[in-house]
Amino acid sequence: MGFFEKLKGGLEKTRQQLSTRTADVIRLFTKLDDAVFEELEEVLIMSDVGFETSEDIIERLRQKAREDKIRDGEALRGALCEIIGDIMGNSVPLEVKSPAVILVIGVNGTGKTTSAGKLAAYYKEQGKSVILAAADTFRAAAIDQLDIWATRAGVDIIKQSEGSDPASVVYDAIGAAKSRKKDILICDTAGRLHNKKNLMDELAKINKVIGREFPEAQKEVLLVLDATTGQNALSQAKSFAGAADISGIILTKLDGTAKGGIVIAISKEQNIPVRFVGVGERIDDLQPFSAEDYVKALFE
């Protein structure tokens, strides 16, 4: 099964919520009046597109319907797809050049540690040499889990004992990455609640170590969000964006959720590109995000 088929399958519940209900709304009305647009806005909100983004989409749709003199339901549906596509914009692949450091951040339970491991496997498949840093030292399970992923991916890992200073782990990992001439260092960071000041302080300390010890490295910060949490994921994006220079988002658990519309809200309200999406448990189920494929999978 190709990745588009996996994405389409993963978005099945969201497509039922968004595309199928949109088609139902358009079919049941004999003319395009305010009631149609109000119903469509409700469909968007129920798909976790969010109130602000849904309102903006419907306003654009009203304007386009007036300007293009749309009277046909299918034409209106096509216009809706086009507007969502415009909001999503063109996907920008994350180009990583050696040497590079990727910080994987996010709250516990989002699939952060798993994503770090899958990311290592992805880049190794791309021909890059990778080393992992188990800098989420507040959960012994996170260290063990990343160790397992390192074995699965066939990459090196730097780790210390539970409770160690995360910045110390990153310091050691930078030394190992340099001496072993690794292309990419991927750091799994602590994932306590996003509104806790000490977590943000830890991230700042790690960034300081990277800036001092590895200034020549390209640095990327990827925020892991759980698609099944819907608007809560958007709140986490806002919180982390205020404390970290996020260069992209990894959206996990997109398979099986009816809240896949959150991708649209994140694109519109946070202007942070979604770089990777996870649509399964397999090691290769984390893949680069394509906005075009996403919209196509939602409405096809």
NUDREN-60792 format. One line per 4 residues: for each residue x, y, z of N, C-alpha, C. Coordinates in nm, 2 decimals, m for minus. Example, Ala and Ser with C-alpha at 12.3 -4.5 7.8 and 13.67 -1.06 7.14 Angstrom:
# NUDREN-60792
1.32/m0.57/0.78/1.23/m0.45/0.78/1.32/m0.33/0.78  1.28/m0.22/0.71/1.37/m0.11/0.71/1.29/0.00/0.79
//
This chain:
# NUDREN-60792
0.08/m0.12/0.00/0.00/0.00/0.00/0.09/0.13/0.00  0.07/0.22/m0.10/0.14/0.34/m0.10/0.10/0.44/0.01  0.18/0.54/0.03/0.16/0.63/0.14/0.03/0.71/0.12  0.00/0.75/0.00/m0.13/0.82/m0.02/m0.25/0.73/0.02
m0.24/0.61/m0.02/m0.35/0.52/0.02/m0.36/0.51/0.17  m0.25/0.50/0.24/m0.25/0.50/0.39/m0.31/0.63/0.44  m0.27/0.74/0.38/m0.32/0.87/0.43/m0.47/0.88/0.40  m0.51/0.84/0.29/m0.66/0.84/0.26/m0.73/0.75/0.35
m0.68/0.63/0.38/m0.74/0.54/0.48/m0.75/0.60/0.62  m0.64/0.67/0.66/m0.63/0.73/0.79/m0.72/0.84/0.81  m0.75/0.91/0.70/m0.85/1.02/0.70/m0.99/0.99/0.68  m1.02/0.86/0.68/m1.15/0.81/0.65/m1.26/0.87/0.74
m1.24/0.87/0.87/m1.34/0.93/0.96/m1.35/1.08/0.94  m1.24/1.15/0.91/m1.25/1.29/0.89/m1.32/1.32/0.75  m1.29/1.24/0.66/m1.36/1.25/0.53/m1.51/1.23/0.54  m1.55/1.13/0.62/m1.69/1.11/0.64/m1.75/1.23/0.71
m1.68/1.29/0.81/m1.73/1.41/0.88/m1.73/1.53/0.79  m1.63/1.55/0.71/m1.62/1.67/0.63/m1.67/1.66/0.49  m1.61/1.57/0.41/m1.65/1.56/0.27/m1.80/1.51/0.25  m1.83/1.40/0.32/m1.96/1.34/0.30/m2.07/1.43/0.35
m2.05/1.50/0.47/m2.15/1.59/0.52/m2.16/1.71/0.44  m2.05/1.76/0.38/m2.05/1.87/0.29/m2.14/1.84/0.17  m2.12/1.72/0.11/m2.20/1.68/0.00/m2.35/1.67/0.04  m2.38/1.62/0.16/m2.52/1.61/0.20/m2.58/1.75/0.22
m2.51/1.84/0.27/m2.56/1.98/0.29/m2.59/2.04/0.15  m2.50/2.03/0.06/m2.52/2.09/m0.07/m2.64/2.02/m0.14  m2.65/1.89/m0.13/m2.75/1.81/m0.20/m2.89/1.85/m0.15  m2.90/1.87/m0.02/m3.04/1.89/0.05/m3.09/2.03/0.02
m3.01/2.13/m0.02/m3.06/2.26/m0.04/m3.08/2.29/m0.19  m3.19/2.35/m0.22/m3.22/2.38/m0.36/m3.16/2.51/m0.41  m3.12/2.60/m0.32/m3.05/2.72/m0.36/m2.94/2.75/m0.26  m2.85/2.83/m0.31/m2.73/2.86/m0.22/m2.76/2.99/m0.15
m2.82/2.97/m0.03/m2.86/3.09/0.05/m2.77/3.08/0.18  m2.81/3.17/0.27/m2.73/3.18/0.40/m2.73/3.05/0.48  m2.84/2.98/0.47/m2.86/2.85/0.54/m2.75/2.75/0.50  m2.72/2.75/0.37/m2.62/2.66/0.32/m2.49/2.69/0.38
m2.45/2.81/0.37/m2.32/2.85/0.43/m2.31/2.83/0.58  m2.42/2.85/0.65/m2.42/2.83/0.79/m2.40/2.68/0.82  m2.47/2.60/0.74/m2.45/2.45/0.76/m2.31/2.41/0.73  m2.25/2.46/0.62/m2.12/2.42/0.59/m2.02/2.47/0.69
m2.04/2.58/0.75/m1.95/2.63/0.86/m1.96/2.54/0.98  m2.08/2.49/1.01/m2.09/2.39/1.12/m2.02/2.26/1.09  m2.02/2.22/0.97/m1.95/2.09/0.93/m1.80/2.11/0.95  m1.75/2.23/0.91/m1.61/2.25/0.93/m1.57/2.25/1.08
m1.65/2.32/1.16/m1.62/2.33/1.30/m1.62/2.19/1.36  m1.72/2.11/1.32/m1.73/1.97/1.38/m1.61/1.88/1.34  m1.54/1.92/1.23/m1.43/1.85/1.18/m1.30/1.90/1.25  m1.31/1.99/1.35/m1.20/2.05/1.42/m1.12/2.14/1.33
m1.18/2.20/1.23/m1.11/2.30/1.16/m1.10/2.43/1.25  m1.19/2.44/1.35/m1.18/2.55/1.44/m1.27/2.67/1.40  m1.32/2.74/1.49/m1.42/2.85/1.47/m1.36/2.96/1.38  m1.24/3.01/1.42/m1.18/3.12/1.34/m1.15/3.08/1.20
m1.09/2.97/1.18/m1.05/2.92/1.04/m1.18/2.89/0.96  m1.28/2.83/1.03/m1.40/2.79/0.96/m1.47/2.92/0.91  m1.47/3.02/1.00/m1.54/3.15/0.96/m1.47/3.21/0.84  m1.34/3.20/0.84/m1.26/3.26/0.73/m1.29/3.19/0.60
m1.29/3.05/0.61/m1.32/2.97/0.49/m1.45/3.00/0.43  m1.55/3.01/0.51/m1.69/3.04/0.47/m1.70/3.18/0.41  m1.64/3.27/0.47/m1.64/3.41/0.41/m1.58/3.41/0.28  m1.47/3.34/0.26/m1.40/3.33/0.13/m1.50/3.26/0.03
m1.57/3.16/0.08/m1.65/3.08/m0.01/m1.77/3.17/m0.05  m1.83/3.25/0.04/m1.94/3.34/0.00/m1.89/3.43/m0.11  m1.77/3.49/m0.09/m1.72/3.59/m0.19/m1.70/3.52/m0.32  m1.64/3.40/m0.32/m1.61/3.33/m0.45/m1.74/3.30/m0.52
m1.84/3.26/m0.44/m1.97/3.22/m0.50/m2.03/3.34/m0.57  m2.02/3.46/m0.51/m2.07/3.58/m0.57/m2.00/3.62/m0.69  m1.86/3.62/m0.68/m1.78/3.66/m0.79/m1.79/3.57/m0.91  m1.80/3.44/m0.89/m1.80/3.34/m1.00/m1.94/3.30/m1.03
m2.04/3.36/m0.96/m2.18/3.34/m0.99/m2.21/3.18/m0.98  m2.16/3.12/m0.87/m2.18/2.98/m0.85/m2.33/2.95/m0.81  m2.39/2.86/m0.89/m2.53/2.82/m0.86/m2.54/2.67/m0.84  m2.43/2.60/m0.88/m2.43/2.45/m0.88/m2.36/2.40/m0.75
m2.42/2.30/m0.69/m2.36/2.25/m0.57/m2.22/2.19/m0.58  m2.20/2.12/m0.69/m2.07/2.06/m0.71/m1.96/2.17/m0.74  m2.00/2.28/m0.80/m1.91/2.39/m0.82/m1.88/2.45/m0.69  m1.97/2.46/m0.60/m1.95/2.51/m0.47/m1.85/2.42/m0.39
m1.87/2.29/m0.40/m1.79/2.20/m0.33/m1.64/2.21/m0.39  m1.63/2.23/m0.52/m1.50/2.24/m0.58/m1.43/2.37/m0.53  m1.51/2.48/m0.51/m1.46/2.60/m0.46/m1.41/2.59/m0.32  m1.48/2.51/m0.24/m1.44/2.49/m0.10/m1.31/2.41/m0.10
m1.29/2.31/m0.18/m1.16/2.24/m0.19/m1.05/2.34/m0.23  m1.08/2.42/m0.32/m0.98/2.52/m0.37/m0.93/2.61/m0.26  m1.03/2.66/m0.18/m1.00/2.75/m0.07/m0.92/2.69/0.03  m0.95/2.56/0.07/m0.88/2.49/0.17/m0.73/2.46/0.12
m0.72/2.43/m0.01/m0.59/2.41/m0.07/m0.51/2.54/m0.06  m0.57/2.66/m0.09/m0.50/2.78/m0.08/m0.45/2.81/0.06  m0.53/2.78/0.16/m0.49/2.80/0.30/m0.37/2.70/0.34  m0.38/2.58/0.29/m0.27/2.49/0.32/m0.14/2.53/0.25
m0.15/2.59/0.13/m0.03/2.63/0.06/0.04/2.51/0.01  0.16/2.54/m0.05/0.24/2.43/m0.10/0.33/2.37/0.01  0.34/2.24/0.01/0.42/2.17/0.11/0.57/2.21/0.08  0.64/2.24/0.19/0.79/2.26/0.17/0.86/2.15/0.24
0.93/2.07/0.17/1.00/1.96/0.23/1.11/2.01/0.32  1.13/1.94/0.43/1.24/1.97/0.53/1.37/1.92/0.47  1.45/2.02/0.42/1.58/1.98/0.37/1.69/1.99/0.48  1.74/1.88/0.51/1.84/1.87/0.62/1.98/1.84/0.56
2.07/1.93/0.59/2.21/1.92/0.54/2.30/1.89/0.66  2.40/1.81/0.63/2.50/1.77/0.73/2.60/1.88/0.76  2.63/1.90/0.89/2.57/1.84/1.01/2.44/1.91/1.05  2.35/1.83/1.12/2.22/1.89/1.16/2.18/1.83/1.29
2.11/1.92/1.37/2.05/1.87/1.49/1.90/1.89/1.48  1.82/1.79/1.51/1.68/1.80/1.51/1.63/1.78/1.66  1.57/1.88/1.71/1.51/1.87/1.85/1.36/1.82/1.83  1.32/1.72/1.89/1.18/1.67/1.88/1.12/1.71/2.02
1.02/1.80/2.01/0.96/1.85/2.13/0.81/1.82/2.13  0.74/1.83/2.25/0.60/1.80/2.26/0.57/1.74/2.39  0.44/1.74/2.43/0.40/1.68/2.55/0.39/1.53/2.55  0.40/1.47/2.67/0.39/1.32/2.68/0.26/1.28/2.62
0.26/1.16/2.55/0.14/1.10/2.50/0.11/1.14/2.36  0.19/1.23/2.30/0.16/1.26/2.16/0.23/1.17/2.06  0.32/1.09/2.11/0.39/1.00/2.02/0.53/1.06/1.99  0.58/1.14/2.08/0.70/1.22/2.06/0.82/1.13/2.05
0.84/1.04/2.14/0.96/0.95/2.14/0.95/0.85/2.02  0.83/0.80/1.99/0.81/0.71/1.88/0.85/0.79/1.75  0.81/0.92/1.74/0.84/1.00/1.62/0.98/1.02/1.60  1.06/1.04/1.72/1.20/1.06/1.71/1.27/0.93/1.65
1.22/0.81/1.69/1.27/0.69/1.64/1.24/0.67/1.49  1.12/0.70/1.46/1.07/0.68/1.32/1.15/0.78/1.23  1.17/0.90/1.28/1.25/1.00/1.21/1.39/0.95/1.17  1.45/0.89/1.27/1.58/0.83/1.25/1.58/0.73/1.14
1.48/0.64/1.14/1.46/0.54/1.04/1.44/0.61/0.90  1.36/0.71/0.90/1.34/0.78/0.77/1.46/0.84/0.71  1.54/0.91/0.79/1.66/0.97/0.74/1.77/0.87/0.71  1.77/0.76/0.78/1.87/0.65/0.75/1.83/0.59/0.61
1.70/0.58/0.58/1.66/0.53/0.46/1.70/0.62/0.34  1.71/0.75/0.38/1.75/0.85/0.28/1.90/0.86/0.26  1.97/0.77/0.33/2.11/0.76/0.31/2.19/0.84/0.41  2.13/0.90/0.51/2.20/0.98/0.61/2.24/0.89/0.73
2.36/0.93/0.79/2.40/0.86/0.91/2.34/0.94/1.03  2.28/0.86/1.12/2.20/0.93/1.22/2.24/0.88/1.36  2.23/0.97/1.46/2.25/0.93/1.60/2.14/0.99/1.68  2.09/0.91/1.78/1.98/0.96/1.86/2.03/0.99/2.00
1.96/1.09/2.06/1.99/1.13/2.20/1.87/1.12/2.28  1.88/1.04/2.39/1.76/1.02/2.48/1.76/1.12/2.59  1.72/1.24/2.55/1.72/1.36/2.64/1.59/1.38/2.72  1.50/1.28/2.70/1.38/1.28/2.79/1.41/1.19/2.90
1.48/1.25/3.00/1.54/1.17/3.11/1.45/1.16/3.23  1.33/1.22/3.22/1.24/1.22/3.33/1.14/1.10/3.33  1.15/1.02/3.22/1.07/0.90/3.21/1.17/0.79/3.17  1.19/0.69/3.26/1.27/0.58/3.23/1.22/0.51/3.10
1.09/0.50/3.09/1.02/0.44/2.98/1.06/0.50/2.85  1.08/0.64/2.85/1.11/0.71/2.73/1.25/0.67/2.68  1.35/0.65/2.78/1.48/0.61/2.74/1.48/0.47/2.68  1.41/0.38/2.75/1.40/0.24/2.70/1.33/0.23/2.57
1.23/0.31/2.55/1.15/0.31/2.43/1.24/0.36/2.31  1.31/0.47/2.33/1.40/0.52/2.23/1.51/0.42/2.20  1.56/0.35/2.30/1.66/0.25/2.28/1.61/0.14/2.18  1.49/0.10/2.20/1.43/0.00/2.12/1.41/0.05/1.97
1.37/0.17/1.96/1.36/0.23/1.82/1.49/0.25/1.76  1.60/0.28/1.83/1.73/0.29/1.78/1.78/0.15/1.72  1.74/0.05/1.79/1.78/m0.09/1.75/1.70/m0.12/1.62  1.57/m0.09/1.62/1.49/m0.11/1.50/1.54/m0.04/1.38
1.58/0.09/1.40/1.62/0.17/1.29/1.77/0.14/1.25  1.84/0.08/1.34/1.98/0.05/1.31/2.07/0.17/1.32  2.04/0.25/1.43/2.12/0.37/1.44/2.18/0.38/1.59  2.28/0.46/1.61/2.34/0.47/1.74/2.25/0.56/1.83
2.27/0.54/1.96/2.20/0.61/2.06/2.29/0.65/2.17  2.27/0.77/2.22/2.34/0.82/2.34/2.24/0.84/2.45  2.27/0.78/2.57/2.17/0.79/2.68/2.24/0.79/2.81  2.17/0.84/2.91/2.22/0.83/3.05/2.11/0.77/3.14
2.13/0.77/3.26/2.03/0.72/3.35/1.91/0.81/3.37  1.80/0.76/3.42/1.68/0.84/3.45/1.71/0.95/3.55  1.66/1.07/3.52/1.69/1.18/3.61/1.81/1.26/3.58  1.89/1.22/3.48/2.01/1.29/3.44/1.97/1.43/3.38
2.06/1.52/3.37/2.04/1.65/3.31/2.02/1.63/3.16  1.91/1.67/3.10/1.88/1.65/2.96/1.99/1.72/2.87  2.03/1.84/2.92/2.14/1.91/2.84/2.27/1.84/2.84  2.30/1.76/2.95/2.42/1.68/2.96/2.41/1.57/2.85
2.30/1.51/2.84/2.28/1.41/2.74/2.31/1.46/2.60  2.25/1.58/2.57/2.27/1.64/2.44/2.42/1.68/2.42  2.48/1.72/2.53/2.63/1.76/2.52/2.71/1.63/2.48  2.68/1.52/2.54/2.75/1.40/2.51/2.72/1.35/2.37
2.59/1.37/2.33/2.55/1.33/2.19/2.61/1.41/2.08  2.63/1.54/2.11/2.70/1.63/2.02/2.85/1.58/2.00  2.91/1.55/2.11/3.05/1.50/2.10/3.05/1.37/2.02  2.96/1.28/2.04/2.95/1.15/1.97/2.93/1.17/1.82
2.83/1.27/1.79/2.80/1.30/1.65/2.92/1.35/1.58  3.00/1.43/1.64/3.12/1.49/1.58/3.22/1.38/1.56  3.25/1.31/1.66/3.36/1.21/1.65/3.33/1.10/1.56  3.20/1.06/1.55/3.16/0.95/1.46/3.12/1.00/1.32
3.13/1.14/1.31/3.10/1.20/1.18/2.95/1.16/1.13  2.86/1.18/1.22/2.72/1.16/1.19/2.66/1.28/1.11  2.57/1.25/1.02/2.50/1.36/0.95/2.40/1.43/1.03  2.32/1.35/1.11/2.21/1.41/1.18/2.20/1.36/1.32
2.19/1.45/1.42/2.16/1.42/1.56/2.02/1.45/1.59  1.94/1.35/1.63/1.80/1.37/1.66/1.78/1.35/1.81  1.73/1.46/1.88/1.72/1.46/2.02/1.57/1.45/2.07  1.54/1.35/2.14/1.41/1.34/2.21/1.42/1.41/2.34
1.33/1.51/2.35/1.34/1.60/2.47/1.23/1.57/2.57  1.24/1.63/2.69/1.14/1.60/2.79/1.00/1.65/2.75  0.90/1.58/2.79/0.76/1.61/2.75/0.66/1.64/2.85  0.70/1.71/2.96/0.60/1.74/3.06/0.51/1.85/3.01
0.41/1.88/3.09/0.30/1.97/3.04/0.36/2.10/2.98  0.29/2.14/2.87/0.35/2.26/2.79/0.33/2.39/2.87  0.25/2.40/2.97/0.24/2.52/3.05/0.33/2.53/3.17  0.43/2.44/3.18/0.52/2.44/3.29/0.65/2.51/3.25
0.68/2.61/3.33/0.80/2.69/3.30/0.93/2.61/3.29  0.94/2.51/3.38/1.07/2.44/3.39/1.10/2.36/3.26  0.99/2.32/3.19/1.01/2.25/3.07/1.07/2.34/2.96  1.01/2.46/2.96/1.06/2.56/2.86/1.21/2.60/2.90
1.24/2.61/3.03/1.37/2.64/3.07/1.47/2.53/3.03  1.43/2.41/3.03/1.51/2.29/2.99/1.54/2.30/2.84  1.44/2.34/2.76/1.46/2.35/2.62/1.56/2.46/2.59  1.55/2.57/2.66/1.64/2.69/2.65/1.78/2.64/2.68
1.80/2.56/2.78/1.93/2.52/2.82/1.99/2.43/2.71  1.91/2.34/2.66/1.95/2.25/2.55/1.99/2.33/2.43  1.91/2.43/2.40/1.95/2.52/2.28/2.08/2.59/2.30  2.10/2.63/2.43/2.23/2.70/2.46/2.35/2.61/2.44
2.33/2.48/2.48/2.44/2.38/2.46/2.47/2.36/2.31  2.36/2.35/2.23/2.38/2.33/2.09/2.45/2.45/2.03  2.40/2.57/2.06/2.46/2.69/2.01/2.61/2.70/2.04  2.65/2.66/2.16/2.79/2.67/2.20/2.87/2.56/2.15
2.82/2.44/2.15/2.90/2.32/2.12/2.90/2.28/1.97  2.79/2.32/1.90/2.77/2.27/1.76/2.71/2.39/1.68  2.78/2.50/1.68/2.72/2.62/1.61/2.71/2.60/1.46  2.80/2.51/1.40/2.80/2.49/1.26/2.68/2.41/1.21
2.61/2.34/1.30/2.50/2.25/1.26/2.37/2.33/1.23  2.31/2.28/1.13/2.17/2.32/1.10/2.08/2.28/1.21  2.00/2.37/1.26/1.91/2.33/1.37/1.76/2.33/1.33  1.69/2.23/1.36/1.55/2.22/1.34/1.48/2.18/1.46
1.36/2.24/1.49/1.28/2.21/1.60/1.15/2.16/1.55  1.12/2.03/1.58/0.99/1.98/1.53/0.90/1.95/1.65  0.78/2.01/1.64/0.68/1.99/1.75/0.59/1.87/1.71  0.58/1.78/1.80/0.49/1.66/1.78/0.35/1.69/1.84
0.25/1.68/1.76/0.11/1.70/1.80/0.03/1.57/1.77  m0.06/1.54/1.86/m0.15/1.43/1.84/m0.28/1.47/1.77  m0.30/1.43/1.65/m0.42/1.47/1.57/m0.55/1.44/1.64  m0.56/1.33/1.72/m0.68/1.29/1.79/m0.73/1.39/1.90
m0.64/1.48/1.94/m0.67/1.58/2.04/m0.74/1.71/1.99  m0.74/1.72/1.85/m0.81/1.83/1.79/m0.76/1.97/1.83  m0.85/2.05/1.89/m0.82/2.18/1.92/m0.72/2.19/2.03  m0.71/2.09/2.11/m0.60/2.09/2.22/m0.46/2.09/2.15
m0.45/2.03/2.04/m0.33/2.03/1.96/m0.29/2.17/1.92  m0.39/2.24/1.88/m0.37/2.38/1.84/m0.33/2.46/1.95  m0.38/2.44/2.07/m0.34/2.51/2.19/m0.20/2.48/2.23  m0.16/2.36/2.21/m0.02/2.32/2.24/0.08/2.39/2.14
0.03/2.40/2.01/0.12/2.46/1.91/0.14/2.61/1.95  0.03/2.67/2.00/0.04/2.82/2.04/0.13/2.83/2.16  0.12/2.74/2.25/0.21/2.75/2.37/0.35/2.73/2.34  0.38/2.63/2.27/0.52/2.60/2.23/0.58/2.71/2.14
0.50/2.76/2.05/0.55/2.86/1.96/0.59/2.99/2.03  0.53/3.01/2.15/0.57/3.12/2.23/0.70/3.10/2.30  0.75/2.98/2.31/0.87/2.95/2.39/0.98/2.89/2.30  0.95/2.84/2.18/1.05/2.78/2.10/1.04/2.82/1.96
1.15/2.82/1.89/1.15/2.86/1.75/1.12/2.73/1.67  0.99/2.70/1.65/0.95/2.58/1.59/0.96/2.60/1.43  1.03/2.50/1.37/1.04/2.50/1.23/0.95/2.41/1.16  0.88/2.33/1.23/0.78/2.24/1.17/0.71/2.15/1.27
0.60/2.09/1.22/0.52/2.00/1.30/0.52/1.86/1.25  0.52/1.76/1.35/0.50/1.62/1.32/0.36/1.59/1.37  0.27/1.56/1.28/0.13/1.53/1.33/0.11/1.38/1.33  0.09/1.33/1.45/0.08/1.18/1.47/m0.06/1.14/1.48
m0.08/1.01/1.47/m0.22/0.94/1.49/m0.32/1.00/1.40  m0.28/1.04/1.28/m0.38/1.09/1.19/m0.48/0.98/1.14  m0.43/0.86/1.15/m0.51/0.75/1.11/m0.62/0.72/1.22  m0.74/0.71/1.18/m0.85/0.68/1.27/m0.91/0.79/1.34
m0.87/0.92/1.32/m0.93/1.03/1.39/m1.04/1.10/1.30  m1.14/1.16/1.36/m1.24/1.24/1.29/m1.20/1.38/1.30  m1.08/1.41/1.36/m1.04/1.55/1.39/m0.92/1.59/1.30  m0.91/1.53/1.18/m0.80/1.56/1.09/m0.81/1.70/1.03
m0.92/1.77/1.05/m0.93/1.91/1.01/m0.84/2.00/1.08  m0.78/1.95/1.19/m0.69/2.04/1.27/m0.57/2.08/1.19  m0.53/2.00/1.09/m0.42/2.04/1.00/m0.45/2.18/0.94  m0.57/2.20/0.90/m0.61/2.32/0.83/m0.60/2.44/0.93
m0.65/2.42/1.05/m0.64/2.52/1.15/m0.50/2.56/1.19  m0.41/2.46/1.20/m0.27/2.49/1.23/m0.21/2.57/1.12  m0.24/2.53/1.00/m0.18/2.60/0.88/m0.22/2.74/0.88  m0.35/2.77/0.91/m0.41/2.90/0.90/m0.37/2.99/1.02
m0.38/2.94/1.14/m0.37/3.02/1.26/m0.23/3.03/1.31  m0.14/2.93/1.29/m0.01/2.93/1.34/0.10/2.95/1.24  0.06/2.93/1.11/0.16/2.95/1.00/0.29/2.87/1.02  0.27/2.75/1.08/0.38/2.66/1.10/0.36/2.54/1.01
0.46/2.51/0.92/0.44/2.40/0.83/0.43/2.26/0.89  0.34/2.18/0.85/0.34/2.04/0.89/0.44/1.97/0.80  0.55/1.91/0.86/0.66/1.85/0.79/0.64/1.70/0.77  0.59/1.63/0.88/0.57/1.49/0.87/0.43/1.45/0.93
0.37/1.34/0.88/0.25/1.29/0.94/0.27/1.14/0.97  0.21/1.09/1.07/0.21/0.95/1.11/0.07/0.89/1.09  0.07/0.78/1.01/m0.06/0.72/0.98/m0.06/0.57/1.02  0.01/0.53/1.12/0.02/0.39/1.16/0.13/0.37/1.26
0.14/0.24/1.29/0.24/0.20/1.39/0.37/0.15/1.34  0.38/0.12/1.21/0.50/0.07/1.15/0.61/0.17/1.14  0.73/0.13/1.13/0.84/0.22/1.14/0.85/0.31/1.02  0.79/0.27/0.91/0.79/0.36/0.79/0.66/0.43/0.77
0.58/0.44/0.88/0.45/0.51/0.87/0.46/0.66/0.90  0.58/0.71/0.92/0.60/0.85/0.94/0.66/0.90/0.81  0.59/0.99/0.73/0.64/1.03/0.60/0.62/1.18/0.59  0.69/1.24/0.49/0.68/1.38/0.47/0.53/1.42/0.43
0.49/1.53/0.48/0.35/1.58/0.46/0.33/1.64/0.32  0.23/1.61/0.25/0.19/1.68/0.13/0.06/1.74/0.14  0.05/1.88/0.13/m0.07/1.95/0.14/m0.17/1.91/0.03  m0.11/1.89/m0.09/m0.20/1.85/m0.20/m0.26/1.72/m0.18
m0.18/1.62/m0.13/m0.23/1.49/m0.11/m0.34/1.49/0.01  m0.31/1.58/0.11/m0.40/1.59/0.22/m0.54/1.63/0.17  m0.55/1.74/0.10/m0.68/1.79/0.05/m0.74/1.69/m0.04  m0.66/1.62/m0.13/m0.71/1.52/m0.22/m0.77/1.41/m0.14
m0.70/1.36/m0.04/m0.75/1.25/0.05/m0.88/1.29/0.12  m0.90/1.41/0.15/m1.01/1.46/0.23/m1.14/1.46/0.14  m1.12/1.50/0.01/m1.24/1.52/m0.07/m1.26/1.42/m0.19  m1.16/1.34/m0.21/m1.17/1.25/m0.32/m1.27/1.14/m0.30
//
